[in-house]
Each structure stands twice: as structure tokens, then as C-alpha cells.
Amino acid sequence: MIIEMITNNRATNFFDYLWKAFLVILMLFEEVRFLLTGVIVLIVADQLTGVFKALYLHEFEWKKFYRLYVKMILYLTVLLATFIYEEYILELDHHFFTKGLATVIGFQELSSCFLNVTEITGKKYIIEFLNKIKDKLV
């Protein structure tokens, strides 16, 4: 019983240490939290619409589904590397490259979502949306 208490206490201290270290690392990226969250939401939305499209067309494959993890890790790694470069090496305050990169990734994922929805429903929402904008501007 005493050995279990000592072991549990050491394990608890180790996990507390890991948790605190994880929180400190997250604090380094607090400024781009909103961008990372937005990119993650758009990646998941693209994945969900892609799964619905694949199920609708009877072409669902687990191999393609697992690409979500690779895509998410790749996009987040590139965003974090860009942020670290701007923040700690160039010492910029506005993070133009990070915001631009997040915008490009966001548009890529959003356009993929629209294309998936277009293939499922058969309606061309993007063209209708752009025509409405054009009508209001002209």
C-alpha cells in the first residue's frame, strides 16, 4: 500500500509537470490562438463535407479520411513555424506573414467546402453568391 502511494505520488507529480510544461508552451502561441482555431474549424468543416460527399457518391475510403490528420498537422506546423519566425527571429509585432498564410489556408479549405456542397446538392452556391455581390456593387 505504501509503495502504491509513493508510485502514484511520483506519477501525479510527473503528470503535473507535463501539464504545466504543456501550458507554458501554449502560452508562447497565445497571440495566434484565434488563427489556429479558425484553421482547425475550417479543416474539420472541409473534412465533414468531404465525408458527406464521399458517402453520397458511394466512394468513401478510410485512407482518404486519415489524410485529415496529416493535413491538420502540416498546416498547423507551418503556421506555428511562421509565427515563431516572425515573433522571435524577425521580432515583428503585426505578424503579416502568419495572418496571410492563415488566410490562404482558410480560403483553400472554404473553397473545398463549397465545392463539396456543390457536388452534393447540384446547386452552384459560389456562382450565385458572386452574382449577388456583383449586382449590389453595380
N, CA and C atoms as a LAMMPS dump frame, in Angstrom:
ITEM: TIMESTEP
0
ITEM: NUMBER OF ATOMS
414
ITEM: BOX BOUNDS ff ff ff
-5.0000000000000000e+02 5.0000000000000000e+02
-5.0000000000000000e+02 5.0000000000000000e+02
-5.0000000000000000e+02 5.0000000000000000e+02
ITEM: ATOMS id mol type element x y z
1 1 1 N 0.819 -1.189 0
2 1 2 C 0 0 0
3 1 3 C 0.864 1.255 0
4 2 1 N 1.924 1.265 0.802
5 2 2 C 2.797 2.432 0.846
6 2 3 C 3.532 2.587 -0.484
7 3 1 N 3.936 1.461 -1.092
8 3 2 C 4.636 1.526 -2.381
9 3 3 C 3.707 2.098 -3.45
10 4 1 N 2.417 1.704 -3.433
11 4 2 C 1.46 2.246 -4.394
12 4 3 C 1.297 3.748 -4.203
13 5 1 N 1.262 4.226 -2.957
14 5 2 C 1.108 5.648 -2.698
15 5 3 C 2.315 6.425 -3.213
16 6 1 N 3.514 5.878 -2.997
17 6 2 C 4.719 6.551 -3.473
18 6 3 C 4.731 6.575 -5
19 7 1 N 4.394 5.461 -5.619
20 7 2 C 4.354 5.384 -7.081
21 7 3 C 3.313 6.346 -7.639
22 8 1 N 2.117 6.349 -7.063
23 8 2 C 1.069 7.251 -7.524
24 8 3 C 1.473 8.707 -7.33
25 9 1 N 2.138 9.011 -6.226
26 9 2 C 2.563 10.375 -5.971
27 9 3 C 3.593 10.815 -7.008
28 10 1 N 4.532 9.944 -7.34
29 10 2 C 5.527 10.281 -8.36
30 10 3 C 4.873 10.432 -9.726
31 11 1 N 3.951 9.55 -10.038
32 11 2 C 3.254 9.646 -11.32
33 11 3 C 2.446 10.934 -11.386
34 12 1 N 1.773 11.275 -10.291
35 12 2 C 0.991 12.505 -10.257
36 12 3 C 1.9 13.715 -10.432
37 13 1 N 3.024 13.719 -9.752
38 13 2 C 3.966 14.827 -9.908
39 13 3 C 4.492 14.913 -11.34
40 14 1 N 4.754 13.773 -11.948
41 14 2 C 5.236 13.762 -13.327
42 14 3 C 4.181 14.308 -14.277
43 15 1 N 2.919 13.86 -14.108
44 15 2 C 1.857 14.352 -14.984
45 15 3 C 1.563 15.824 -14.731
46 16 1 N 1.666 16.269 -13.487
47 16 2 C 1.526 17.696 -13.201
48 16 3 C 2.622 18.489 -13.902
49 17 1 N 3.836 17.979 -13.855
50 17 2 C 4.955 18.636 -14.531
51 17 3 C 4.709 18.705 -16.036
52 18 1 N 4.262 17.606 -16.637
53 18 2 C 3.977 17.604 -18.076
54 18 3 C 2.87 18.588 -18.429
55 19 1 N 1.825 18.624 -17.605
56 19 2 C 0.692 19.534 -17.852
57 19 3 C 1.158 20.984 -17.779
58 20 1 N 1.962 21.319 -16.775
59 20 2 C 2.464 22.69 -16.643
60 20 3 C 3.392 23.049 -17.793
61 21 1 N 4.209 22.125 -18.227
62 21 2 C 5.091 22.374 -19.369
63 21 3 C 4.275 22.592 -20.64
64 22 1 N 3.222 21.812 -20.817
65 22 2 C 2.332 21.967 -21.969
66 22 3 C 1.671 23.342 -21.958
67 23 1 N 1.218 23.796 -20.795
68 23 2 C 0.584 25.116 -20.69
69 23 3 C 1.569 26.24 -20.979
70 24 1 N 2.807 26.092 -20.54
71 24 2 C 3.821 27.111 -20.828
72 24 3 C 4.081 27.182 -22.337
73 25 1 N 4.151 26.035 -22.989
74 25 2 C 4.359 26.021 -24.438
75 25 3 C 3.174 26.669 -25.152
76 26 1 N 1.959 26.384 -24.685
77 26 2 C 0.786 27.009 -25.297
78 26 3 C 0.779 28.523 -25.12
79 27 1 N 1.307 28.998 -24.012
80 27 2 C 1.345 30.44 -23.778
81 27 3 C 2.23 31.155 -24.796
82 28 1 N 3.222 30.461 -25.348
83 28 2 C 4.074 31.07 -26.357
84 28 3 C 3.293 31.409 -27.627
85 29 1 N 2.23 30.645 -27.906
86 29 2 C 1.453 30.827 -29.132
87 29 3 C 0.099 31.473 -28.871
88 30 1 N -0.038 32.172 -27.766
89 30 2 C -1.333 32.744 -27.395
90 30 3 C -1.792 33.8 -28.398
91 31 1 N -0.858 34.512 -29.016
92 31 2 C -1.217 35.578 -29.947
93 31 3 C -1.866 35.05 -31.227
94 32 1 N -1.562 33.831 -31.619
95 32 2 C -2.137 33.282 -32.849
96 32 3 C -3.198 32.22 -32.557
97 33 1 N -3.684 32.197 -31.354
98 33 2 C -4.701 31.211 -30.962
99 33 3 C -5.936 31.314 -31.851
100 34 1 N -6.369 32.541 -32.133
101 34 2 C -7.561 32.742 -32.955
102 34 3 C -7.343 32.203 -34.37
103 35 1 N -6.167 32.458 -34.947
104 35 2 C -5.872 31.957 -36.295
105 35 3 C -5.833 30.435 -36.325
106 36 1 N -5.193 29.841 -35.32
107 36 2 C -5.108 28.375 -35.267
108 36 3 C -6.48 27.75 -35.105
109 37 1 N -7.313 28.355 -34.26
110 37 2 C -8.67 27.833 -34.063
111 37 3 C -9.476 27.932 -35.35
112 38 1 N -9.356 29.059 -36.043
113 38 2 C -10.073 29.22 -37.308
114 38 3 C -9.652 28.213 -38.357
115 39 1 N -8.354 27.974 -38.455
116 39 2 C -7.852 26.997 -39.427
117 39 3 C -8.339 25.592 -39.067
118 40 1 N -8.309 25.247 -37.792
119 40 2 C -8.784 23.924 -37.37
120 40 3 C -10.262 23.755 -37.692
121 41 1 N -11.072 24.783 -37.422
122 41 2 C -12.512 24.703 -37.712
123 41 3 C -12.744 24.519 -39.204
124 42 1 N -12.015 25.247 -40.033
125 42 2 C -12.198 25.114 -41.479
126 42 3 C -11.72 23.763 -41.998
127 43 1 N -10.656 23.234 -41.434
128 43 2 C -10.192 21.903 -41.832
129 43 3 C -11.236 20.846 -41.486
130 44 1 N -11.795 20.936 -40.297
131 44 2 C -12.821 19.968 -39.876
132 44 3 C -14.077 20.115 -40.731
133 45 1 N -14.468 21.364 -41.051
134 45 2 C -15.636 21.573 -41.913
135 45 3 C -15.399 20.983 -43.297
136 46 1 N -14.205 21.177 -43.835
137 46 2 C -13.864 20.592 -45.133
138 46 3 C -13.909 19.07 -45.064
139 47 1 N -13.398 18.522 -43.979
140 47 2 C -13.406 17.063 -43.823
141 47 3 C -14.833 16.528 -43.743
142 48 1 N -15.688 17.198 -42.975
143 48 2 C -17.074 16.736 -42.848
144 48 3 C -17.812 16.797 -44.177
145 49 1 N -17.661 17.907 -44.906
146 49 2 C -18.338 17.986 -46.202
147 49 3 C -17.756 16.97 -47.177
148 50 1 N -16.445 16.71 -47.071
149 50 2 C -15.833 15.684 -47.919
150 50 3 C -16.358 14.297 -47.613
151 51 1 N -16.565 14.005 -46.322
152 51 2 C -17.126 12.702 -45.941
153 51 3 C -18.565 12.578 -46.447
154 52 1 N -19.353 13.643 -46.3
155 52 2 C -20.736 13.598 -46.801
156 52 3 C -20.768 13.409 -48.309
157 53 1 N -19.855 14.087 -49.022
158 53 2 C -19.792 13.925 -50.476
159 53 3 C -19.411 12.496 -50.847
160 54 1 N -18.416 11.942 -50.144
161 54 2 C -17.976 10.572 -50.438
162 54 3 C -19.077 9.566 -50.138
163 55 1 N -19.8 9.777 -49.041
164 55 2 C -20.911 8.879 -48.735
165 55 3 C -22.031 9.015 -49.762
166 56 1 N -22.29 10.238 -50.203
167 56 2 C -23.326 10.488 -51.196
168 56 3 C -22.973 9.823 -52.528
169 57 1 N -21.699 9.865 -52.904
170 57 2 C -21.258 9.275 -54.17
171 57 3 C -20.837 7.815 -54.016
172 58 1 N -20.96 7.261 -52.813
173 58 2 C -20.57 5.883 -52.505
174 58 3 C -19.099 5.625 -52.826
175 59 1 N -18.24 6.573 -52.452
176 59 2 C -16.81 6.459 -52.712
177 59 3 C -15.983 6.654 -51.441
178 60 1 N -16.545 6.377 -50.284
179 60 2 C -15.841 6.615 -49.023
180 60 3 C -14.711 5.61 -48.838
181 61 1 N -13.52 6.12 -48.491
182 61 2 C -12.364 5.277 -48.197
183 61 3 C -11.692 5.799 -46.934
184 62 1 N -11.329 4.886 -46.046
185 62 2 C -10.673 5.283 -44.804
186 62 3 C -9.313 5.89 -45.072
187 63 1 N -8.648 5.473 -46.129
188 63 2 C -7.322 6.003 -46.44
189 63 3 C -7.395 7.519 -46.667
190 64 1 N -8.41 7.963 -47.386
191 64 2 C -8.588 9.396 -47.619
192 64 3 C -9.003 10.113 -46.34
193 65 1 N -9.773 9.435 -45.492
194 65 2 C -10.221 10.04 -44.249
195 65 3 C -9.045 10.329 -43.33
196 66 1 N -8.05 9.473 -43.32
197 66 2 C -6.893 9.656 -42.438
198 66 3 C -5.991 10.798 -42.882
199 67 1 N -6.188 11.313 -44.092
200 67 2 C -5.411 12.46 -44.539
201 67 3 C -5.71 13.702 -43.7
202 68 1 N -6.827 13.688 -43.002
203 68 2 C -7.184 14.817 -42.132
204 68 3 C -6.071 15.091 -41.14
205 69 1 N -5.544 14.058 -40.518
206 69 2 C -4.506 14.247 -39.51
207 69 3 C -3.243 14.821 -40.128
208 70 1 N -2.863 14.31 -41.275
209 70 2 C -1.666 14.796 -41.94
210 70 3 C -1.837 16.257 -42.338
211 71 1 N -3.003 16.581 -42.895
212 71 2 C -3.263 17.945 -43.329
213 71 3 C -3.278 18.9 -42.133
214 72 1 N -3.922 18.501 -41.045
215 72 2 C -4.002 19.359 -39.874
216 72 3 C -2.619 19.578 -39.26
217 73 1 N -1.844 18.518 -39.126
218 73 2 C -0.504 18.644 -38.548
219 73 3 C 0.381 19.509 -39.448
220 74 1 N 0.291 19.311 -40.754
221 74 2 C 1.112 20.08 -41.683
222 74 3 C 0.751 21.565 -41.638
223 75 1 N -0.535 21.887 -41.747
224 75 2 C -0.964 23.288 -41.735
225 75 3 C -0.603 23.967 -40.419
226 76 1 N -0.856 23.307 -39.296
227 76 2 C -0.564 23.918 -38.009
228 76 3 C 0.937 24.073 -37.786
229 77 1 N 1.724 23.113 -38.245
230 77 2 C 3.174 23.219 -38.118
231 77 3 C 3.711 24.392 -38.927
232 78 1 N 3.208 24.553 -40.134
233 78 2 C 3.657 25.67 -40.974
234 78 3 C 3.232 27.003 -40.349
235 79 1 N 2.005 27.081 -39.843
236 79 2 C 1.555 28.319 -39.2
237 79 3 C 2.388 28.646 -37.96
238 80 1 N 2.642 27.641 -37.142
239 80 2 C 3.43 27.879 -35.934
240 80 3 C 4.877 28.246 -36.278
241 81 1 N 5.435 27.617 -37.292
242 81 2 C 6.801 27.951 -37.701
243 81 3 C 6.867 29.385 -38.228
244 82 1 N 5.86 29.79 -38.986
245 82 2 C 5.821 31.162 -39.483
246 82 3 C 5.693 32.154 -38.338
247 83 1 N 4.846 31.82 -37.368
248 83 2 C 4.686 32.697 -36.208
249 83 3 C 5.987 32.805 -35.413
250 84 1 N 6.655 31.688 -35.175
251 84 2 C 7.916 31.711 -34.429
252 84 3 C 8.95 32.54 -35.179
253 85 1 N 8.997 32.386 -36.483
254 85 2 C 9.946 33.149 -37.288
255 85 3 C 9.68 34.646 -37.171
256 86 1 N 8.409 35.037 -37.288
257 86 2 C 8.076 36.458 -37.212
258 86 3 C 8.235 37.022 -35.804
259 87 1 N 7.802 36.279 -34.823
260 87 2 C 7.778 36.779 -33.448
261 87 3 C 9.159 36.8 -32.81
262 88 1 N 9.897 35.728 -32.94
263 88 2 C 11.124 35.591 -32.17
264 88 3 C 12.399 35.824 -32.981
265 89 1 N 12.354 35.674 -34.293
266 89 2 C 13.555 35.907 -35.093
267 89 3 C 13.522 37.304 -35.719
268 90 1 N 12.415 37.623 -36.409
269 90 2 C 12.297 38.951 -37.014
270 90 3 C 11.821 40.018 -36.023
271 91 1 N 11.221 39.584 -34.938
272 91 2 C 10.679 40.454 -33.89
273 91 3 C 9.67 41.463 -34.45
274 92 1 N 8.766 40.978 -35.291
275 92 2 C 7.688 41.811 -35.83
276 92 3 C 6.499 41.796 -34.879
277 93 1 N 5.745 42.879 -34.874
278 93 2 C 4.599 42.976 -33.972
279 93 3 C 3.287 42.591 -34.637
280 94 1 N 3.217 42.708 -35.964
281 94 2 C 1.919 42.559 -36.617
282 94 3 C 1.672 41.201 -37.244
283 95 1 N 2.675 40.382 -37.436
284 95 2 C 2.543 39.015 -37.944
285 95 3 C 1.825 38.965 -39.294
286 96 1 N 2.296 39.731 -40.24
287 96 2 C 1.667 39.784 -41.56
288 96 3 C 1.726 38.447 -42.282
289 97 1 N 2.865 37.784 -42.241
290 97 2 C 3.015 36.517 -42.955
291 97 3 C 2.126 35.43 -42.353
292 98 1 N 2.056 35.391 -41.041
293 98 2 C 1.226 34.382 -40.376
294 98 3 C -0.241 34.593 -40.72
295 99 1 N -0.695 35.83 -40.665
296 99 2 C -2.094 36.133 -40.997
297 99 3 C -2.378 35.852 -42.471
298 100 1 N -1.433 36.195 -43.334
299 100 2 C -1.615 35.924 -44.757
300 100 3 C -1.672 34.441 -45.044
301 101 1 N -0.788 33.691 -44.417
302 101 2 C -0.778 32.243 -44.602
303 101 3 C -2.066 31.612 -44.077
304 102 1 N -2.537 32.066 -42.916
305 102 2 C -3.793 31.548 -42.371
306 102 3 C -4.964 31.889 -43.291
307 103 1 N -4.927 33.058 -43.898
308 103 2 C -5.983 33.452 -44.84
309 103 3 C -5.966 32.565 -46.083
310 104 1 N -4.795 32.284 -46.611
311 104 2 C -4.69 31.41 -47.789
312 104 3 C -5.199 30.009 -47.461
313 105 1 N -4.788 29.47 -46.315
314 105 2 C -5.26 28.139 -45.902
315 105 3 C -6.764 28.159 -45.701
316 106 1 N -7.268 29.22 -45.07
317 106 2 C -8.711 29.335 -44.846
318 106 3 C -9.502 29.372 -46.14
319 107 1 N -9.029 30.166 -47.116
320 107 2 C -9.725 30.216 -48.41
321 107 3 C -9.662 28.877 -49.13
322 108 1 N -8.54 28.197 -49.022
323 108 2 C -8.416 26.871 -49.645
324 108 3 C -9.436 25.906 -49.056
325 109 1 N -9.524 25.874 -47.742
326 109 2 C -10.46 24.957 -47.087
327 109 3 C -11.908 25.367 -47.344
328 110 1 N -12.181 26.666 -47.326
329 110 2 C -13.545 27.144 -47.571
330 110 3 C -13.985 26.846 -48.993
331 111 1 N -13.088 27.041 -49.964
332 111 2 C -13.447 26.733 -51.353
333 111 3 C -13.672 25.235 -51.535
334 112 1 N -12.896 24.428 -50.83
335 112 2 C -13.104 22.984 -50.896
336 112 3 C -14.468 22.606 -50.302
337 113 1 N -14.85 23.276 -49.216
338 113 2 C -16.183 23.032 -48.627
339 113 3 C -17.283 23.375 -49.624
340 114 1 N -17.143 24.546 -50.266
341 114 2 C -18.155 24.954 -51.242
342 114 3 C -18.225 23.984 -52.421
343 115 1 N -17.083 23.499 -52.874
344 115 2 C -17.095 22.544 -53.975
345 115 3 C -17.747 21.223 -53.565
346 116 1 N -17.494 20.781 -52.337
347 116 2 C -18.136 19.556 -51.853
348 116 3 C -19.649 19.728 -51.763
349 117 1 N -20.087 20.859 -51.239
350 117 2 C -21.532 21.12 -51.123
351 117 3 C -22.154 21.23 -52.509
352 118 1 N -21.438 21.836 -53.447
353 118 2 C -21.939 21.95 -54.816
354 118 3 C -22.112 20.574 -55.451
355 119 1 N -21.164 19.669 -55.217
356 119 2 C -21.285 18.327 -55.782
357 119 3 C -22.402 17.525 -55.136
358 120 1 N -22.664 17.769 -53.852
359 120 2 C -23.743 17.041 -53.168
360 120 3 C -25.102 17.547 -53.615
361 121 1 N -25.286 18.864 -53.629
362 121 2 C -26.613 19.426 -53.898
363 121 3 C -26.867 19.676 -55.372
364 122 1 N -25.829 19.87 -56.15
365 122 2 C -26.016 20.18 -57.562
366 122 3 C -26.223 21.656 -57.813
367 123 1 N -26.363 22.473 -56.751
368 123 2 C -26.516 23.924 -56.92
369 123 3 C -25.156 24.584 -56.853
370 124 1 N -25.013 25.629 -57.603
371 124 2 C -23.748 26.35 -57.64
372 124 3 C -23.854 27.579 -56.746
373 125 1 N -23.632 27.35 -55.451
374 125 2 C -23.771 28.412 -54.461
375 125 3 C -22.733 29.516 -54.641
376 126 1 N -21.544 29.159 -55.046
377 126 2 C -20.488 30.167 -55.195
378 126 3 C -20.845 31.149 -56.306
379 127 1 N -21.324 30.625 -57.431
380 127 2 C -21.681 31.492 -58.554
381 127 3 C -22.861 32.381 -58.178
382 128 1 N -23.858 31.82 -57.485
383 128 2 C -24.991 32.629 -57.04
384 128 3 C -24.547 33.716 -56.067
385 129 1 N -23.654 33.361 -55.156
386 129 2 C -23.158 34.324 -54.179
387 129 3 C -22.388 35.449 -54.868
388 130 1 N -21.503 35.095 -55.795
389 130 2 C -20.74 36.108 -56.522
390 130 3 C -21.635 36.985 -57.385
391 131 1 N -22.677 36.426 -57.973
392 131 2 C -23.612 37.231 -58.767
393 131 3 C -24.362 38.216 -57.88
394 132 1 N -24.725 37.801 -56.668
395 132 2 C -25.4 38.73 -55.741
396 132 3 C -24.478 39.876 -55.349
397 133 1 N -23.222 39.566 -55.119
398 133 2 C -22.259 40.634 -54.779
399 133 3 C -22.085 41.569 -55.959
400 134 1 N -21.98 40.987 -57.163
401 134 2 C -21.796 41.811 -58.359
402 134 3 C -22.999 42.725 -58.576
403 135 1 N -24.212 42.193 -58.361
404 135 2 C -25.423 43.005 -58.531
405 135 3 C -25.466 44.161 -57.537
406 136 1 N -25.022 43.934 -56.315
407 136 2 C -25.038 45.01 -55.321
408 136 3 C -23.969 46.047 -55.581
409 137 1 N -22.858 45.641 -56.152
410 137 2 C -21.792 46.599 -56.43
411 137 3 C -22.077 47.433 -57.674
412 138 1 N -22.785 46.882 -58.638
413 138 2 C -23.052 47.591 -59.891
414 138 3 C -24.319 48.368 -59.829
